[in-house]
Every structure is written in C-alpha cells, then in structure tokens.
Amino acid sequence: MLERFSISLEQDLLKKFDRHLRSHKYGTRSEAIRDLIRKSLVKEEWDADEEVVGVISLVYDHHQRRLQDRITDAQHDYHHRVISTTHIHLDHDNCLEVIIARGNAGRVKELSERLTALRGVKNGSLSAASTGRHIH
C-alpha cells in the first residue's frame, strides 16, 4: 500500500534533485526518493554489522605467481560466506573474479579487503547490497 506525503525543499536543492532525476533516468520524484531511502537503509545495515550481501570484484594479472591459489585459499577460508564466484578471462593477461558473499558486514568487508590487498590484484571493489530483510 502506498502512502502519500509532502516535503518542502529549497528551490536550488529541488533544481539539483531534478537534474539528478534526469541524469539517472528516474521517471518520477517518488521513484528517486524511494531509491535514496533504500540506499540509506542498506548503509545502516552495513554500519550496524547486520547480515548483508556483497559483490567483490577483482581484476588481476593471471601471470602473478600463485595469485589464483591465494584467491582460492581466501575463498576457502570464508567458504561459509561465499555464495558464488565467477571467473572471466578478460584478455591474455587479465582476469576478472566476481565473488558474491553473504554474512555480517564486517566479515564480508574483511574478505574483500583480504582479496583486494593480494599482490597482483590491479583493482578490487566491494559493492554493498542487502539481503532485503530489513527493506520494505
């Protein structure tokens, strides 16, 4: 069930918000506000160390000695957190590994930091998501 409410904004802030809507392809202000609220709730889940889902992306040089073994070892050390992993060969020298992890935010961050810090990882990032339990 939808509930309506109104808000008041300074004119300059509303203009900036409307530019944000257009640049992100939102159809309505309501859609954008719902999305901003959900993002805020996801951030609160992560800050509170609740159960979350994270997507860890790694780009690395597959010629780096034993790097693939260290990536695999880390995933085995967190086997109860790793839901899925995908390995993609980007070109002759580079691979992309995408790891979906679930658990308390601190443990997911810990895994991400461990993987990103490995020698030979060119780029690593963690995308924070929610299990959806606390977002309605």
C-alpha positions in Angstrom: 0.0 0.0 0.0 1.3 3.4 -0.9 1.1 6.4 1.4 1.4 10.0 0.2 3.4 12.7 2.0 4.7 16.0 1.0 8.1 17.6 1.6 9.4 21.1 1.3 12.8 21.9 -0.3 14.7 25.0 -1.1 14.4 25.9 -4.8 18.1 25.4 -5.5 18.1 21.9 -3.9 15.0 20.9 -5.8 16.6 22.0 -9.1 19.7 19.9 -8.3 17.4 16.9 -7.3 15.5 17.3 -10.6 18.8 17.2 -12.5 19.7 14.1 -10.6 16.4 12.5 -11.6 17.0 13.2 -15.3 20.7 12.1 -15.3 19.7 8.8 -13.6 16.7 8.3 -15.7 14.1 8.2 -12.9 10.5 8.6 -14.1 9.2 10.4 -11.1 10.5 12.1 -8.0 8.8 9.4 -5.9 10.9 6.7 -7.6 14.1 8.6 -6.8 13.1 9.3 -3.2 12.3 5.6 -2.6 15.7 4.6 -4.1 17.5 7.1 -1.9 15.7 5.9 1.2 16.5 2.2 0.4 20.2 3.1 -0.2 20.3 4.8 3.2 18.7 1.7 4.8 21.3 -0.5 3.2 24.1 1.7 4.5 22.6 1.5 8.0 22.6 -2.3 7.7 26.3 -2.3 6.8 27.1 0.2 9.6 25.3 -1.9 12.1 27.2 -5.1 11.0 24.0 -6.9 10.1 23.7 -9.8 7.7 24.2 -8.4 4.2 25.2 -9.4 0.7 28.3 -8.0 -1.0 29.7 -8.4 -4.5 33.5 -8.4 -4.6 35.1 -7.7 -8.0 38.8 -8.3 -8.6 40.8 -7.6 -11.8 44.2 -9.2 -11.7 47.2 -10.3 -13.6 46.9 -14.1 -14.0 50.6 -14.3 -14.6 51.3 -13.2 -11.0 52.8 -16.2 -9.4 50.4 -18.2 -7.1 47.9 -15.4 -7.1 45.0 -17.6 -8.2 45.9 -20.1 -5.4 45.8 -17.3 -2.8 42.5 -16.0 -4.1 41.1 -19.6 -3.9 42.6 -20.1 -0.4 40.9 -16.9 0.9 37.6 -18.1 -0.5 38.0 -21.5 1.2 38.8 -19.7 4.5 35.5 -17.9 4.1 33.6 -20.8 2.5 30.6 -20.2 4.8 30.4 -16.7 3.4 31.0 -17.2 -0.3 27.8 -17.9 -2.2 29.1 -17.9 -5.7 32.1 -17.0 -7.7 32.6 -16.3 -11.4 36.0 -16.2 -13.2 36.3 -14.5 -16.5 39.3 -14.2 -18.8 39.4 -10.6 -20.0 42.4 -10.9 -22.2 45.7 -12.8 -22.4 47.0 -11.2 -19.2 44.0 -10.2 -17.1 41.2 -12.0 -15.3 38.0 -10.8 -13.6 36.8 -12.6 -10.5 33.4 -11.8 -9.1 32.6 -13.2 -5.7 29.2 -12.9 -4.0 29.5 -13.1 -0.2 26.8 -13.1 2.5 27.2 -12.6 6.2 27.8 -10.0 8.8 29.0 -6.8 7.1 32.3 -6.9 9.0 33.2 -10.3 7.8 32.2 -9.5 4.2 34.4 -6.4 4.3 37.2 -8.5 5.8 37.1 -10.9 2.9 37.0 -8.1 0.4 40.0 -6.3 2.0 42.0 -9.5 2.1 41.4 -10.3 -1.5 41.9 -6.7 -2.7 45.3 -6.5 -0.9 46.8 -9.5 -2.6 49.8 -8.7 -4.7 48.9 -8.8 -8.4 45.3 -7.5 -7.9 45.1 -4.5 -10.1 41.7 -3.4 -9.0 39.3 -4.5 -6.3 35.9 -3.2 -5.1 33.1 -4.2 -2.9 29.5 -3.4 -3.8 27.3 -3.2 -0.8 23.8 -4.8 -1.1 21.1 -6.0 1.3 19.5 -9.4 1.8 16.2 -7.4 1.6 15.1 -8.5 5.0 15.1 -5.0 6.5 14.0 -3.1 3.4 10.3 -3.0 2.7 
